[in-house]
Amino acid sequence: MINQITALESCWHTSPPWGKAMPPLAVQILEKVFLSSSDLSGYCSGVQWEGQEWVYAIVCLGETLYLPAGEFYATNILEDMTVPSPAFELGDVVEVDFSEKPSRRIIQGIFSLKSNWLYAVEWRSPILEETASAQSRMIWLADVDLVKAEV
């Protein structure tokens, strides 16, 4: 009999949480947006897959708001910032050194912070029950912590 926990932990990360085709983004990272509920504008500094949809990090008046696509309007205008291109893209399979053997994970979020890129990967299976600590299954890592995996 196969140890079910070992099997679950060894293969859960090989399928993206959004299914076979990655849903399109409503805006590009670093694109200017207008908030639906006000006359304020901001820009998209990141995106993360959460609860069956993309959640966008919108910087507005020095605050970062986490909003679904329906709460802002795209402008197709990119902010004039000198930020290097990200090393990885959403959906890329990467190797992460969580333990003795590197684990393969899928990039499920990208965030721009002070001219650096952070990447979200799951460090714990979404099937396992949430613990009382309310610790997120997602972990944000820099590109130096990740290696693109051959698929």
N, C-alpha and C positions, 0 to 999 in steps of 0.2 A: 504494500500500500504506500502510495506517495504521501509524504508529509505535506499536507495542504497549506500550511503556513509558509513553508519553504517555497513551495511552488508559486504561491500568490506573490510573495516578496520578490521572487526571481523574474516574474514575467509581467506584472501589472503595468509597468511603465512603457511597454513596447507599442501601445496603441494610444494615439492622441485622444484627449478627452472630448474633442469636438467631433469625433468620427473620422471618416475617410478623407473628406475634403474640408480644409480649414475655412471657416466662414470669413468673408471679407471684412476688413476694418472699415469703420465709418469715417475715420480721418487718419491721416499720416501722423507719425510722431513728429513733433515740432510744428504742427500745423495750427494756425490761429483758428479759434472757434468762438461762437457767441452762445452764451448760456440762454436756454429757452425761458427760464423764469425771471430774467432781468435783462437790462441793456448792457450788461457787463461782457467783456471779452477776456479770453485767456488763451493759453496754448496747451496742446497735448504734449505732456512730457513722458508718457508711458502708457502701456496697456497690459492687461492681465486677463487670462481666461478664468472666470469665476462663476460658478452656479449656472452653467449652460449659456453664458454670454460673455462678450468682451466688456470689461470694465476699464474705463479710461481715467488716467490721472491728468486732471486739468488744473494748471497753475493759473490762479486768478487773484490779483491783489495780494500777492505774497503767500497765499494759502494754496494747498493742494487739495482739490476736491476729487472724489472717486465717483464717477458717474457712468450710467449706461448710455448708449448711443442716443436714446430718445430725449435726453435732457440738454442737448446742445446742437448747434448747427455748424456744419463744416463751411469753410470759406475758400478752400483750395489755395490759401496763402501761407507759405512757410515762413516761420519766424527767421529773421536774419541772425543766425547764431553760427559761430564757428565751432561745431562739434564734429569730431571724427565719426565716420560711419561705424555702426555697430559691427562687432566681429561675428555675431551670430544673428539669425533671423528666427522669427516665430516658427515653430514646427521643426527646427533643426534638432537632430539627435546628437547629444553630447555625452561625453563620459565625465562623471563626477567622482572624485575620490572621497567617498563617505566612509569607507572601511578598508580592509586589507585588499579587497578586489574592487577596482573601479566599477561603478554602476552606470548603466545607460539611462538617460532621461531625455525628455522632450522639452525644449524651450517653450514655456507657456506664458511668458511675460517679458517685456523689455521696458526699462525705465532709464531715463537720462537724468543724472544727478551730478551737477557741477562738472560738466564736460566729460563725464565718465558714463559708461553703460553698465547697468546691472541686469541680470537675467534671472527669471523665476523658473525653478524646477521643483517638482514634488520630491520630497525626501521621504515621505511616508505614503503608503497606499491609500487611495481614496475609499477603498472598500472597508478598511479597518475602522472600527468605531472611533469617534472622536473621544479624546480623553477629557477629564474634568479640567485640565489645565488650560483648555481653549487655545492650545498652541497650534499654529497654522501648519498645514501639510506642506505649504510652499516655503521655499528658502530662496533668498536673493543672493546671487553670487556674481563676482566680477569675472571678466573674460579669462583672467589668469588662472582661475579655479576650474576652468572647463576646457575640454579638448573635443573638437569635432569628431564624431564617431563615423566610421565607415559603415554604411547600411548594407 
